[in-house]
Amino acid sequence: MKIDKDLLARANNACELSGVTDDLTTFAVGPNADGSPAMTIVVTQSLSDQLEGNRDVEPNDWRCLNDSMWSETDAVKVVAYRMLHQLRAEGWPQALLDMIYLEEETLNWAKAGLPDENALVHKDSNGNVLEAGDTVVLIKDLKVKGANFTAKRGTAVRNIRLVHDNAGQIEGRVETQQIVILTEYVKKNK
């Protein structure tokens, strides 16, 4: 990918987070990223993949935030804040979060990209996060109330729907019946 020369100049031809000079690309910092240099940063492909969810986040890859969180570029500070927030359970990011300073407008931008902590999270019996449209497999025979059949263990339930007000329930079709299933009796089919 060709990177804008002004953006590369601002970044000193290196990743604005880690300082690495190889395998550079750009990352648009949303929400509402408009493609402008003010809302774009130069990063390594590896960090970009983690930011976009194409790779699992490797906490040690983000230790570079110790330095980059002090950047003069708001988009860099926003990404640093979000990643420190995401990784705060690791311990070391919490200390950095306590030190980081963002102007009110920049802080609002950073918080706008964070997941809602009050949102319900549906998880299967193994703790995997379920999303609408996933396929799950029953891990137990389930007698279906109101119908005259038992949903057998090992049955695949495709294209599930999440019950919006109960994280312990999903909806799916088994033997042409739309039923509610407790998440503790399913595992995500990967």
N, C-alpha and C positions, 0 to 999 in steps of 0.2 A: 504494500500500500504506500502510495506517495504521500508524504507528510508535508504540509504547508511550511514554506521556508521561514516565515515569521514565527510559527509555532516552534519549529526546531531551534531557531535563534533564542527564543525565550527559554527553552529547555536546555540550552547549551549543548545540543546534540546528544542528549542523554535522557534516560527515563526520569521524569520529574519526581518519582517516588523513591526509586532505588539508586539512581545515578549510573545504572548500567548503560553502556553505549551500543550493545548488540541487540538485534531482533526487535527494533522499535516499531510501534504502531500508535494509533490514537485511540482515545476512549472519550466518548461524549458523556458528560456528567449531567444526568437528568435529575429530576424529571423536567420535562419541557426543554430539553437540550435543543438548541437551534443550529448547531454545527459551527457556531462562531468560536474563534480561539479562546474567548473568555469562558466558554462552557466546555472546552476540550482540553485534555491533557495528553502528553506524550508518555507512554508506558511501554514496558516490555510486553511481548506477546503472552508470556506466561502469566503476568499479573493481569493483563486484559482478560484472558480466559477465565481467571478466577473471579474477576469482577463481574463478568457476564454470566457466570454460572456454568461455563463449559468444562470446568475442572473443579475438583474439590479444593477448598481453601486450605492452603498450607500455612499455618500460623507463623512459622519461622521465616517465610518469605516476606512477611510484613513487618519485621523488626526494623526495617528501613524507615518506618513512619516516625521513629524517634527523632529523625532529622527533618524529614520532609513536611511534618506537621507545622513547621515554622516557616514554610514557604510564603512568599509575598503574593502568590497566585491563589485567588479564592477557590478555584476549581480543585486545586491540589489539596487545600485545607479541607474542603468538603469531603473528598474521597478519604483523606486520612481520618477525619472524624467518624465517617460511616464504618470504615474497616476497624478502627479501634473499638467502636461500639459493638460491632458484630463479634469481635474476638475477646471482649472484656472478661469472659469466663476463664480465659487463659491466665489471668492474674496481672501480668506485666502491662497489658493495654489499659487497665483501669487507672494506673498511676499516670499514664500519658493523657488519658481523657481528663483527669483532674487538673492537668497543667495547660491543656490546649485553650487558646483564646480565639474566639471568633466574634466578629462584629455581629450585631443582631440580625441583619439581613442575610449574612452568610450562614449563621447558625440556623435560621429558618429554612434556608435552601438545603442544608445538610440534613436537618430533621425531616424534611419533606420526602427524602429518599429512603428513610428507614421504614422497615415493616412495622405495622401497627401491633404493639405488644399486647393489646387487649383483644386482638382478633382470635377467633377460635382456631385451634390447630387440630385437625383430625389425624390420628396416628393409628397404625395397625398394631397387631399384637406384639410385633417386634420393635415398635417405636419408630417405624418409618413414616414419614409424613405422607398423607394421602391427599390427592388433588382430584378435582372433578375430572372425569374422563378416564381415570386409571382403571386398570383391571386388577381385581383381587381374587384370592382363592380362599374358600372356606376351610378352616382348620378343624371344624367339628361338625357333626351332623346336627342340623337345626330343624326342629319341628316348627313349621310355619303356621302361626295362629290364624284362624279364619280360612285356611285352605286345607285340603286333605292330602298333603304330602310333606315329606321331610327333605329338606335341602341337604344333600349328601356332602360329606367331607371331600375336599378336592375339587368341588364344583367351581368353575371360573365364573366370576361375575364381572362382565365387561361394562365399560362406560358408566362408572358409578357417579352418583350425585351426592354432594355433601349436604347433610341436614344443617341449615344455617344457624340454628339456635342450640345445637347439641353436638359437641365435639365427639361424643361417644357413639354417634349413629351415622350411617350412610344409607343411601337408597340404591337398589339395583334390581335387575330383572333376573329371576330364576324360574325356569320352566314356564315362561310367558306370564308370570305374576310379578308385578312391581312390589317389592317388599322392603321393609326397613330392617337393616342388619346392624348389630352391635359391632363396633370396630374391634373389640377384643377377640372376636371370632374370625377375623380375616387376616391374611398376610398379603402384602403388596406383591404383585407379580411383576418382576423386573425384566 
